[in-house]
Amino acid sequence: MPTDDAIARADPALQRVYARLLKAVEGLGPVVEERGERSVLLRSRGGFLGVHPKRDGLDLQIVMDHVIRAARVTKVDSVSARRFHVHVRLVTEKEVDGELLGWLREAYDLMA
């Protein structure tokens, strides 16, 4: 993997959060990780999760077919009549929990 990708340049604590997230997502089934200069796209057949490292956390964009209303959801973008990007901020490994994994399972299955 290139050393100039977004995760390689992230704070070591955020690299650990990402590693925990990636391990959890790989438990859903086959996952392709596409690292870029500013973000990472995780996909099954289609992209189901965008990860954007920031200075103080990882901004996730989860692809869904419905809006999720929860305290940890920071924003929802409507990208088409049937697709939404649900934004969630991760700061610690503990935040990779059952609730988040349930949403990621939905997104994974949607794009499989």
Sequence and secondary structure as in RCSB ss.txt:
>XXXX:A:sequence
MPTDDAIARADPALQRVYARLLKAVEGLGPVVEERGERSVLLRSRGGFLGVHPKRDGLDLQIVMDHVIRAARVTK
VDSVSARRFHVHVRLVTEKEVDGELLGWLREAYDLMA
>XXXX:A:secstr
  TTSTTTTS HHHHHHHHHHHHHHHTTS  EEEE SS EEEESSSEEEEEEEETTEEEEEEEESS    TTEEE
EEEEETTEEEEEEEE SGGGS HHHHHHHHHHHHHH 
